[in-house]
Amino acid sequence: MATTTKKPHVLVVPFPQSGHMLPHLDLTHQILLRGATVTVLVTPKSSSYLDPLRSLHSPEHFKTLILPFPSHPCIPSGVETLQQLPLQALPHMFEALSRLHDPLVDFLRRQPPSDLPDAILGSSFLSPWINKVADAFSLKSICFLPINAHSISTMWGQEDRGFFDELETATTESYGLVVNTFYELEPHFVESVKTRFMTHHRVWTVGPLLAVKAGVDRGGKSSIPPEKVSGWLDSCPEDNSVVYIGFGSQIRLTAEQTAALAAALEKSGVRFIWAVREAAKKINDGGDNSGEEDVIPAGFEERVKEKGIVIRGWAPQTMILEHRAVGSYLTHLGWGSVLEGMVGGVLLLAWPMQADHFYNKTLLVDNLRAAVRVGENKDSVPDSDELARVLAESMKEDLPERVTLMKLRERGMEAIEEGGSSYNNLDELVAEMCV
């Protein structure tokens, strides 16, 4: 079969929430490495997410299109990312971002034909209006989802999908779908997505997408500089002796949950790093989105200062999970966090909270036996004695779940190496954009 040397120009439109934005930009990095030219559409306050890519790629091949964030009566002024809001603001965010359609169309109309992209690689969450833009300019609309095929197959198989129905329909009607998983992890579910929903072969598994490392902070502000966190970990005398606690960019614990977790850490005696989220902005929809959250009990940090550190705001999660001192990870089971834990080779302690977390629990805890369940949902409060026991035992090298996860890690790392399934799919994705 003849091959083409033409490299595509790709317009990337990520969803502004770090769990979606960061893997989308990691995917963008892989596309740039394969010779494509990329323009990324963001709003002003998301522009800093692009700094690592700006530092690695020339302006000739990596370009930025910054459009104003569309105002919305239920989104506070100055807020442009979902992690600044409670999850119930998601429909408002969808509605606001759909108003980027007209400014993007105006921008593309002003471009000479030679400068138009060949394809739009957009978030599935934005697919209803991105598909319309692509159709207007005869471009390929390819969707990206930062979750696994098991979750996609489960969610799309439900009868009542609420406001997600339009997003899923638009995704299945797009030219193709990119998923942050690797084929060997869940071949049955990858094939299910292809045959039951997409009805064609253009489903590319490209994970685990590795974090772009360019010496530039990927996230927001933190109470402790990354170099201090790294230094603290370096000072730990034993490998696999630290538990990392982090619940992603969207989850915030109640005061009762925070107290139970703090008590468990004290009782367990383990070394730890605990990433605590800042409070979300209130939305202007008349609903109750108040509540004191992630409030560390008084005196806790002083009592455990020899054993652990608490990071408020953004934590350098990738660095932490890949450090030799870290042995386990108490996580909400967001898929990006699962893959970062897997790449880091740490035991996953699963406390699923919402949405696809429960599907990930089914895949990892029930089906693959590659994680240990320690929590139930976003409303449950763990028993501090039992949690303390699990935290202490999670340092053991020979736990069956750790052994299983390390085998999966090996297959995942093989998938992204040259000649592996995910590596080849990335090559095919870039080639397909030019056809």
Residue, then its C-alpha position, 0 to 999 in steps of 0.5 A: m500500500a502506498t504511503t504518503t509523506k504529507k503531514p497533517h495540520v490538526l486543530v485541537v480543541p480540548f475540554p477545559q478540565s485538567g483531567h481532560m485537558l492534560p491527557h489531550l495535550d499529552l496526545t497532542h505532543q505525540i502527534l507533534l512528534r510525528g511531524a504534524t502541525v497543530t493549532v490548539l484552541v483554548t480560552p485565555k486562562s487555560s493558555s498556561y496549560l500549553d507552556p510545556l508544549r510551547s517549550l518543546h515545539s517550534p512556533e512553526h508547528f505548534k500554534t495557539l488560537i485563544l478565543p474569549f471564554p463565552s459568558h454564562p449567567c450560571i458561571p462566575s466571571g473569571v472562571e474558565t475551567l470545570q475544576q473551579l466549579p462543582l460538578q453540577a455546573l457541567p451542563h452550564m460549561f457545555e452550554a457556554l463552550s458551545r458558543l465558541h462555534d461562531p467565533l471559531v467559524d469566523f476565524l476559519r473563514r478568514q484563513p486562506p485554504s492552504d492554512l485550513p486544518d485537515a482535521i479537528l481533534g476535539s474533546s468528545f464532550l464538545s463534539p455536537w458543535i465541533n462536528k458542525v464546524a468540521d462539516a462546514f469546512s469538510l474537515k474530519s472530526i475525530c473525538f478524544l475521550p480520556i477514559n477506557a473502553h470498558s467505561i465507554s461501552t458501559m455508559w453508552g449501553q445504558e438506556d437513560r444517559g441524560f444530557f450525555d446522550e447528545l454528546e455520545t450520539a455526536t461522538t459515534e457520528s464523528y469520523g473516529l475516536v481516540v481513547n487513552t487506554f491500551y488494547e491489551l488491557e481490555p480487547h473485548f471492550v475495545e472491539s465492543v466500542k467499534t462494533r456496537f457503537m462506532t460501527h467502523h474500525r476508526v477507534w485508536t487506543v493510544g495509551p497510556l499517554l505519558a505526561v509531557k515533561a518539559g521542566v514546566d509546571r503542568g497544573g496550578k498553584s501549590s502550597i509546596p514547591p515541587e522541588k521540596v516535595s521531591g527532596w522530602l521523598d528523596s530523604c525517605p530511606e526505604d523504597n515503597s514506604v510512602v502512600y500518596i493520597g489524591f482525589g483528582s481535580q474535581i473531588r472534594l472531601t467532606a469534613e467528616q471524610t477528611a477527619a476519618l482519613a486523617a485519623a487513619l493516617e495517624k493510626s497507620g503510622v505510614r509516611f504519606i503525601w496528601a494532596v488537598r483541593e482548594a474550595a470550588k467557586k459557587i455557581n449562580d443557579g440557585g442550588d445549594n453548592s455550599g459546604e465546608e470541604d477538605v478542611i484538615p483537622a486542627g493540630f493534625e499537621e503538627r502531630v504528623k510532621e515527621k511522617g507526612i506532608v499536606i499539599r494544598g492546591w496542585a500537586p506534582q502527581t506524576m513525579i510523586l507516583e514515579h518516585r521510588a519511595v512511593g508504594s501505594y496510591l489512595t485514589h478516586l479511580g479517575w482514569g488518568s490517575v489510574l494510568e499515572g499510578m500504573v506507570g508509576g508502579v504503585l498499588l492502587l487503593a480504590w475509593p470510587m466517587q462518581a461517574d466512570h470511577f465505578y466502572n473503573k472499580t469494576l474493571l480493576v478491582d472486580n475483573l482484573r484484581a489489580a486494585v484494592r477497594v477501600g471506599e464506596n462512593k462520594d458520600s461514604v465515610p470510611d472506618s478509620d481503624e480499617l483504613a489504617r490497617v489497609l494503609a499499613e498493609s499497602m506497603k507490602e511488596d507481595l500483595p497479589e493486587r500489586v503483582t497483577l498491576m505490575k504485569l499490566r504495567e509491563r504490557g502498557m509500557e510495551a504498547i507505547e514503545e516503538g512497534g507496540s499497539s498504541y505506538n502503531n495506532l498513533d502512527e495510523l491516526v496521524a496518517e489517517m488525518c491526511v487521507 
